[in-house]
Amino acid sequence: MTSKQQGFLFMALGFGIWIAGFSLLYAVQATGCEFAWQQVRLLGSISSLHAALYGLFAAHMAGLLWLLAHCRRKLATTENGTSDAFLWRASACLTLAAIAALVWIGMALPLPSVCR
């Protein structure tokens, strides 16, 4: 795979990880509410539903942060002014936008009840 192909792939990969996280978070939330996972307590006050949602959120955030670090490493080793540098810079910016979008949907996680 050439550097240009990698750049284009990584431009889409950030929001690919985000949509996977978005879909899984809401699927687990709906499933957990249906089967009353919020009634099962872990570690005192944390319900099993919240634990599952926090775990999914953290896993997807870790993937996006790794992707951002990879894009920045590739950008640092690419000569400025080339199309490859543009692709890696765009990949990094789109990954930052995906991180912001994941944080936005994750802001509902600390609510006392996610099943209303």
TIGUDREN-637573 format. One line per 5 residues: their letters; for each residue x, z, y of C-alpha. Coordinates in steps of 0.1 Angstrom, whole numbers, plus 5000, padded with zeros to 4 digits. Last residue first. Example, Ala and Ser with C-alpha at 12.3 -4.5 7.8 and 13.67 -1.06 7.14 Angstrom:
REM TIGUDREN-637573
sa> 5137:5071:4989 ~ 5123:5078:4955
//
This chain:
REM TIGUDREN-637573
rcvsp> 4649:5307:5070 ~ 4675:5308:5042 ~ 4708:5311:5061 ~ 4703:5348:5067 ~ 4726:5370:5086
lplam> 4742:5341:5105 ~ 4780:5339:5100 ~ 4776:5304:5084 ~ 4758:5287:5113 ~ 4790:5279:5132
giwvl> 4801:5258:5102 ~ 4783:5227:5114 ~ 4802:5227:5147 ~ 4835:5237:5130 ~ 4831:5207:5107
aaiaa> 4824:5184:5137 ~ 4855:5197:5155 ~ 4876:5191:5124 ~ 4862:5156:5122 ~ 4871:5149:5158
ltlca> 4906:5161:5151 ~ 4908:5138:5122 ~ 4897:5109:5144 ~ 4925:5118:5168 ~ 4951:5120:5141
sarwl> 4940:5087:5126 ~ 4940:5070:5160 ~ 4976:5082:5165 ~ 4985:5069:5130 ~ 4969:5035:5137
fadst> 4985:5032:5171 ~ 5020:5041:5158 ~ 5015:5014:5131 ~ 5006:4989:5157 ~ 5039:4994:5174
gnett> 5046:5009:5208 ~ 5064:5040:5195 ~ 5084:5037:5163 ~ 5069:5056:5134 ~ 5085:5088:5120
alkrr> 5066:5111:5143 ~ 5033:5093:5137 ~ 5037:5097:5099 ~ 5043:5135:5104 ~ 5013:5137:5128
chall> 4991:5119:5102 ~ 5002:5142:5074 ~ 4995:5173:5096 ~ 4961:5161:5104 ~ 4953:5153:5068
wllga> 4965:5188:5057 ~ 4942:5203:5084 ~ 4913:5182:5071 ~ 4918:5193:5036 ~ 4922:5229:5046
mhaaf> 4889:5227:5065 ~ 4872:5212:5035 ~ 4884:5241:5013 ~ 4876:5267:5039 ~ 4840:5255:5044
lgyla> 4834:5253:5006 ~ 4847:5289:5002 ~ 4827:5302:5032 ~ 4795:5286:5017 ~ 4801:5301:4983
ahlss> 4808:5335:4997 ~ 4777:5333:5019 ~ 4756:5324:4989 ~ 4772:5352:4969 ~ 4761:5376:4995
isgll> 4787:5395:5017 ~ 4778:5431:5025 ~ 4796:5450:4999 ~ 4822:5428:4983 ~ 4797:5406:4966
rvqqw> 4759:5410:4969 ~ 4733:5390:4950 ~ 4702:5387:4971 ~ 4715:5357:4991 ~ 4717:5338:4958
afecg> 4679:5336:4958 ~ 4677:5305:4935 ~ 4660:5283:4961 ~ 4682:5297:4989 ~ 4713:5291:4969
taqva> 4703:5255:4961 ~ 4695:5247:4997 ~ 4727:5263:5009 ~ 4748:5246:4982 ~ 4733:5212:4991
yllsf> 4738:5219:5028 ~ 4774:5228:5024 ~ 4781:5200:4999 ~ 4767:5173:5022 ~ 4785:5185:5053
gaiwi> 4818:5190:5034 ~ 4816:5155:5019 ~ 4807:5141:5053 ~ 4837:5158:5068 ~ 4861:5147:5041
gfgla> 4850:5111:5047 ~ 4852:5117:5084 ~ 4889:5124:5081 ~ 4895:5097:5055 ~ 4883:5068:5077
mflfg> 4913:5067:5100 ~ 4935:5076:5069 ~ 4925:5044:5052 ~ 4933:5023:5083 ~ 4967:5039:5086
qqkst> 4974:5035:5049 ~ 4966:4998:5051 ~ 4989:4995:5081 ~ 5017:5013:5063 ~ 5014:4990:5034
m> 5000:5000:5000
//
